Amino acid sequence: MIEGTWSEARRIESWPPPSLARAVESAATGEPSPSFAARRPIYDRALDVHAYELLFRPADADVVSAGTVVTSFADIGLDALVGGRAGFVKVTRDFVMHGLVTTLPAERVALELQRADVVDAQVLAELERLGGLGYTIVLDGFVMRDDSLPLLEVADYVKLDARNLSRDELAAQVAELEPYDVELIAAGIEDHPTFELCKEVGFDYFQGDFFCRPRTVAGHGIPANRLTQMRMMAVLQDPARELDDLDRAISGDLGLSDRLLRWINSAYFLLPRKVGSVREALMLLGVRNVRSWALLMTLAGIEDQPAELIRTAMTRAKMCELVAQALDRPDADAHFTVGLFSVVDAFMDTSMRDVLSELPLPAEVSDALLAGSGHLGEVLDWVLAYERGDFGCLTPSPRADAVLRDAYVVALRFADEAETAAPEHAAVT
């Protein structure tokens, strides 16, 4: 799939930096753009992923059409987007009332509607019928009011925006909703204190970007329990380190070398024989591959971080690398590092500036992470925009769209399959 797209992209002479967006605009061909879809996690109280909310490129600025949803599932595949988890899909009143819901699998999809779309008797009756067929109903933008009872009779989940309610208001809403048979999702959580507040007042599930952000503030330095991993990462990312240096560093960390070897010997790699040492792995798989996997193992070995954080790091790293390869850039490794380290502040639980002060990264990598500057920062910005579902700024040409969409899907598969294939405690835990 993506290989063919890359070969076309490589023939577009106007793609090099400095402005990827401006360059790809000149490559428009009149071809239809591919479907865009991204996912955002919904967590349970233990910060395990409960489901993914799916984001699609809409037909216009406000409405995701039925055709967009169905075409995206057909083009990309539901499993590619959510794995074995449920997908929350935002749908409209018309989507529900025109009988289009049954094109979606009831056991895999939750229907998410704005409260304003669920106000008349016809919609409520149809949602009750769909609930009887096994569909899960989610009410977004919910606030408990006097007229809420009919809505709660058809809903399985209600979602409240934590940004719009004070602590007392959140607690009051949870208390009012407690007698009803619905589960509560707190959305719009942007920092850890808000997550802890929503957890304390009684929400069941949580959504927002808080998990990609550190708990502490700038100036606190690297926590003592993260220094060992930090030093290892400084060695692993150093391009001047040769095979012997990496062998000594990884082999000297018994936990890392054990995780790495068990991972390399897992079914994911399908190697013809068992690898017995770090040096053998370096010789067989190459310094670049072992360096990348050791970086991932180091991050995955950090305790008290949600598994989705390592999946996010892996997805961003792979997507940055794939886009760089599609653009024929010679520094795909640096792009991988930028994507991987884009959440290193959350792993190290301190500011990005404090982390980078301890890592001897090349200036262009640090600049990309701190300011989004340079050609590395440009690709990272595109990757982050796609991840957020900001698809409006990612439409320069169908060929560019295809590179981005396919890189995202391949990167998701890379992260999900790596997690599934990993032996216990060898990778994502």
N, C-alpha and C positions, 0 to 999 in steps of 0.2 A: 504493500500500500504506500508507505511513506517513501520507499526507495525511488519509485517512479516520480513522485512529486519532487524529490530532491534533484533528480537528474534534470528535470525541467527548470527548477530554480537556478541551478548552476549555469544554465545557458542565458540567464537574464543578466546582461552585462552591467546593468545600472544598479545592482544590489549592494555593492560594497559600502562601508561607512563613508562619511560620518553620519548621514541620516538615513537609517533603514526605512523609516516611514516615508520619507520623501522619495527615496529611490524606488520602492516597490510600487508607488502610485503610478510611475511611468510604465509599469509592466502590465497594465490592464489589458485583457484580451477579449472581453465580452462574454467569457465563460461564466456560467452560474457559480456563485460562491457556495462553498460547502456548508453543511450544518455546523454551528458552533454550540458546544455544550460544556459546562464545567460543573463542579460539585463543591458543596460547602458542608462540612461535618456538623452533625447535631450530636452532642455528647450526653451521656448519662452522668450520674453523680460521681462515678469513679473515673470520669474522663475517658471512658471507652466510647468508640463511635457507635451510636444507636442507629443512625440513618444518615443519608446525605440528602440535602436539598439540592435539586438540579436547577441550573441556570441556563437559559437558552438565549440565542440571539433572536430578538423579537422582530416581527414584521414591521413594526413601527416602534416609537419610543415608549409606548405604554402597555401594549398588549402582546402577549405571546400567543400566537394563533394555534389552533388545533393542528394545523398542517405542520407547523414548526416542531411541535412535540413529537408527532408521529414520525415525521421525516428524520428527525434527529435520532430517534430510537432505531429506525431502520438503517440509517447510515452508519451509526456508531455502535449501537448495541447497548442494551441496558446493563448487561454484565460488565462491559468495558467501563461503564461509568460508576457503578456502585458495587461491583463484585457481588457478594451474597447478601448485601444489606438492602433495606428498603430505600426507595427514592421518593422524596417529597417533591411533587410537581405542582407548580403554581398554575391554576387553571381559572378560567373566567366563567361568569354566569352562562354565556352563550355556549361554551364548551360543554357544560353540564346539561343545559336544556335542549341542545341539538342532538343528543344521543351519541356523542363522540367518545364518552368516557370508556365505553366497552371495547374500544380499540386498545386500551391499556390493560395490562395484567393486574387483576385485583390483588393478587397475593404479593406483588412486588412494589406497587405504587400507592402512595398516599396522595389524595387530592387536597391541595391547599388553596383555599379561597379567602379573599378579603371579606371581612365582616359585612361591608356594605353590599356585597353581592349576594348575601344570604339573608334577605330581609322580607321576601314575600312568600306567601304560602306555596306557590308553585315550585320554587327552588327548594324549599324545605321538604316538600313531599318527594321530589326527585332525589334529594340527598338521602332521605330515609330509605327509598327504594334501593339506591346504590349501596347503602350500608348493609342492607339485607343480602346483597349479592357478594358481600365480602370486601367492599372498598372501605378504606380508612379515610376519614374526613378530618381535615385540619382547618381551623378558623384562625386566620392571621389578623393582626391589628386588633386584637380583642381587648375590650374593657368591659368588666361586669357592670351591667345597668339593669334597670327595672324590666326592660324588654328582652333580656338575654335568655330567659328560660327556654323558649322554643328552639333557639340555636343550640343550646347545650344538650337538648334531647337528640340531636343528630350528630354531634361532634364527638370525635375520639380524642383529639388534642385541641387545645387552644394555645395560641402564641401571643405573648405580651412583649412589647418593646421596652426593655429596661431603660433605654435612653429617655423615655418620655414620662417616667414615673419615679417619684421619690421613694426612699426606703419605706416610709410609712404607707405610701400608696401601694407599693408592691406587696407588703405584708397584708394589707387590707384586702387586696384582690385575691391573694392566695387563700386567705381565710374564708372569703365569700364563696370561692369556687370549691372548697374542700368537700362539701356534701355531694357534689356531682361526680358522675362517673366519667371524668375526663382527666387526661394527663396534661401537665402544664410545661410549656416551653418558654424559657426566657431568652429573647432574641436581642441582638444589638449589644452584646457584652464585649467591651473593648479593652478591659483591664482585669487583672486578677482580683482586686478588691470588690468590683461589681459581681464577678463570678461568686466569690465567697458570700457576698450579701444575698444573692439570689438562691444560693444553695441553703443558706441559713433560714430564709423565710419559707422554704418548702417547695421550690420548683423541682420538677422531675428531670428536665432536660435543658440543655444550654447551647446557645449558638452565638458565635462571634469570633473575632480575631484575637481574643485574649490569649489563646494557647500559643500563639506565635510571638508573644512578647514577654520580656523578662519581668520578674516580680519586683525587682529592686530598681533603684534609681541610679543615675550617673554618679560617678565618684566613689562608689563602694568597692571597686576593684573586683577581681575574680574570687569567688568564694573558695575557701581552703579545700573543700571537698571536690572542687572541679580542677584544681591545679594540675593534677597528674594527667588528666585527659587533655588539658590545654597544652602541656609540654609535648605530649605525644603528637597532637595535631600540628604543632609547630614543626616537628621533624617530618611528618608525613607529607605536608604540603610543600616542603622546600624542594624546588626543582633541581637544586644542586646535589641533592642526596642521591648517591648511586646505589646499586644493588646491595653491596656489602653494608652500607650505612643502614638501609632499610631493614635488612636481615637482622642486624644487631639490635636495632631499636624495637622491632616487633617481637622478636624472639625473647628479648629481655623483659617483656611484659607478658607474664604467663596467662593472665586472663584474656588479654587481647589476642595473643597467638592461638590460644585454645578456641576462642570463638571464631576466629578467622579460619582456622583449619577445618573445624567441624562444618562451617558454612561452605567452604570451598568443596568439601567432600559430600555435600548434600546433593539431592536429586536435581537441584536447580542447575548445576553446572554440567551434569552428565559426562563427567570425565571418565576416560577409559580405565583408569587405575586410581587407587587411593594416593593422595598426596600426604607425605609423612612429615614434611618440615616446611618452614617459612621459605627457606632458600629454594626448595623444590617448587613451591608455588610461584615464586618470583621467576624462576627459570621457565616454568611451563606456561604461565598466564601472562607474563610480562610485568615489568615494573609499574607501568601506568595503571593496569587493571588492579594489581594488588594494592597499590597506593590508594586508589579510589575505594576499594572494598574495605581496607583497613580504616580509612577515614570514617566510613559509614559505621563500621563496627565500633569505633571509638565513641561516636555520638550515641549509638544504640546502647552502649554500656553505661551511659549516664542514668542514674536512678531518678525516680520521682518526676519523670517527664511522660506525657501522654504518648501512646504509640503513634497517634496521628502526626505528631511533630516530626518523627523520623520519616514517616511516609511523605509528609510535605517536603522535607529536605531532599529526599530521593527524587520526588517528582520534579521539583524545581531544577535540581542538578541535571537530571537527564534531559529535561525539556530545553534548558539552556544549551546543553551540549549538542542536541539534535538540530536546533536552529542554527547554531554556529557551523555545523557540518553542512547544512543545507546552503549556507551562504559561502561555502568554501573558505571559511576562515581557518588559518593555521593553528589557532590557539584554542581548540575545542576543550582542552584540559582546563584552561583558565576559566572558560565559561562554566564548565562543570563545577569548579571550585566556588565560583561566585554564587551559583544557584544553591549549592550545598550550604555555604556559609551564610546565606541570607537569613537563616534562623539561628545562627550560632549564639546570638545574644540571648535568645530564649533558653537554649541548652545550658549556657553558662550562667544564666540568671543575673545578668548585669547588662549595662549599656553596650551597644555595638562599638562605640569609641573606646571603652575600657578593654573590650575583648581584642580589638585590633591593635591596641598599644602593646599587647603581649604576643602578637603573632607577626612574625617577619614576612608578611605577605608583600608581593610586588605592589608598587604604588597604584597601578591601574586597577588591581583587584580591590584594594582598600578604597579607592575613590569611587568605584562602582557601588560598593556596599554602603558607604557613608553618604554619598551624594547622588548616586545614580548617573554618574558622569562617564564619558568615554564610550567606546563601542561595546564594552562589557556591560556597562550600566544600561545602555540602550536595549540590549537583548533582555536583561533582567527586568526592566520596566515593562517590556511587552509580555513577558512570562507572568509577571504579577498582575498585570491588567487582565490577561486571559483568566487567570485563577480567580480573580474577583468577579468575573462576568462582565467586565467593562468592555463589551464587544464593539461598542460604537466607535472606538478609536482604533479598531483592528480590521478595517475594511479597505485597505489600499488597493488590493487586486485579488481576484480569485486564486491566483497562484500563491500569493503570500498567505491568504486565508488557509489554503490547503496545507501549507508548510506548518503553520501555527497549530491548526486543529489536529493534524496527524501527529505532530510532535507531542502535543498534550495527551492524546490517547495512548501513544506508545509509552510515554513517561508514566502515566497511570498504571498501565499494565506492568511496567518494570517494577514500580513500587509495590503494587498489590501482589504480584507473583513472587517477588523477593520475600515479602512477609509470609505468604502462605508456605513457601518452600523451606523457609528457615527452620533448622532444627531448634529445639527448645533452648532458649537463652543464648542462641548464637547470633541473633540479629534483633529484629523488632520484638520487644517484650512488653 
